[in-house]
Amino acid sequence: MEKNSKEIEEGKIFAVVAYWGFLCILPLILKKDNKFCVYHGKQGLVLFIFLVGAFLFNVIPGVGQFVWHWASYIYLLALLWGSLQSLLGNYCRIPIVTDLAEKIVL
């Protein structure tokens, strides 16, 4: 991705917020013309869908709690990594998440 410093500076806060659960919708709606925000917003959306899916899987006794437990850790790590990288103004690639996010058409 090309780095446009003005675009990144204007969208940094929205890009950080993109990783925090359902707040991923904010940059996709409020900053839809900012490529930096949309990039991180799509990744945040994929992570949020992953978290909701893991939560729904949680109803299965035993294995569901195991999956939920590990999915929560993975989500937390991705959330912290994505937030930190967006705060630093970087277009970070999160394995699998970025590939899925790039397929989203808004």
C-alpha positions as CSV (number, residue, x, y, z in Angstrom):
1,M,0.0,0.0,0.0
2,E,1.2,3.5,-0.7
3,K,1.8,5.7,2.2
4,N,0.1,9.1,2.0
5,S,1.1,10.8,5.2
6,K,-1.7,13.3,5.3
7,E,-4.3,10.6,4.8
8,I,-2.7,8.5,7.5
9,E,-2.5,11.3,10.0
10,E,-6.2,12.2,9.4
11,G,-7.3,8.6,9.8
12,K,-5.0,7.3,12.6
13,I,-7.6,7.4,15.4
14,F,-10.3,5.8,13.3
15,A,-7.8,3.1,12.2
16,V,-7.0,2.3,15.8
17,V,-10.7,2.1,16.8
18,A,-11.2,-0.3,13.8
19,Y,-9.8,-3.2,15.8
20,W,-12.0,-2.7,18.9
21,G,-15.0,-5.0,18.3
22,F,-18.1,-3.6,16.8
23,L,-16.4,-0.2,16.5
24,C,-14.9,-1.5,13.3
25,I,-18.0,0.0,11.6
26,L,-17.0,3.5,12.4
27,P,-14.1,4.0,10.0
28,L,-15.9,2.1,7.3
29,I,-18.8,4.6,7.5
30,L,-17.3,7.8,8.7
31,K,-14.0,7.7,6.8
32,K,-14.9,5.6,3.8
33,D,-12.8,7.9,1.5
34,N,-9.7,7.3,3.6
35,K,-7.8,4.2,2.3
36,F,-5.8,3.9,5.5
37,C,-9.0,3.8,7.6
38,V,-10.8,1.4,5.2
39,Y,-7.8,-0.9,5.1
40,H,-7.8,-1.3,8.9
41,G,-11.6,-1.2,9.2
42,K,-11.9,-4.2,6.9
43,Q,-9.3,-6.1,9.0
44,G,-11.1,-5.1,12.1
45,L,-14.4,-6.4,10.6
46,V,-12.8,-9.8,9.8
47,L,-11.5,-10.0,13.3
48,F,-14.9,-9.1,14.8
49,I,-16.7,-11.7,12.7
50,F,-14.0,-14.3,13.9
51,L,-14.8,-13.3,17.5
52,V,-18.5,-13.6,17.1
53,G,-18.1,-17.0,15.4
54,A,-15.9,-18.2,18.2
55,F,-18.5,-16.9,20.7
56,L,-21.3,-18.8,19.0
57,F,-19.1,-21.9,19.0
58,N,-18.9,-21.5,22.8
59,V,-22.3,-23.1,23.3
60,I,-20.8,-26.6,22.6
61,P,-19.8,-28.0,26.0
62,G,-16.2,-28.7,26.5
63,V,-14.6,-28.1,23.0
64,G,-16.6,-24.9,22.6
65,Q,-15.0,-23.3,25.7
66,F,-11.6,-24.5,24.5
67,V,-12.1,-22.8,21.1
68,W,-13.5,-19.7,22.7
69,H,-10.6,-19.4,25.1
70,W,-8.0,-19.7,22.3
71,A,-9.9,-17.5,19.9
72,S,-10.1,-14.8,22.5
73,Y,-6.3,-14.9,22.9
74,I,-5.8,-14.8,19.2
75,Y,-8.2,-11.9,18.9
76,L,-6.5,-10.0,21.7
77,L,-3.1,-10.4,20.1
78,A,-4.4,-9.3,16.7
79,L,-6.3,-6.4,18.3
80,L,-3.2,-5.1,20.0
81,W,-0.9,-5.6,17.0
82,G,-3.3,-3.9,14.6
83,S,-4.0,-1.0,16.9
84,L,-0.3,-0.5,17.5
85,Q,0.6,-0.6,13.8
86,S,-2.2,1.7,12.8
87,L,-1.2,4.1,15.6
88,L,2.3,4.1,14.1
89,G,0.9,4.8,10.7
90,N,1.7,1.4,9.1
91,Y,-0.4,-0.8,6.8
92,C,0.2,-4.0,8.7
93,R,-0.6,-7.5,7.3
94,I,-2.2,-9.9,9.7
95,P,-1.9,-13.4,8.3
96,I,-5.2,-14.8,6.9
97,V,-7.1,-11.7,8.2
98,T,-5.6,-9.4,5.5
99,D,-6.3,-11.9,2.8
100,L,-10.0,-12.1,3.8
101,A,-10.2,-8.4,4.3
102,E,-9.0,-7.7,0.8
103,K,-11.9,-9.7,-0.6
104,I,-14.5,-7.4,1.1
105,V,-16.1,-5.0,-1.3
106,L,-17.8,-2.0,0.1
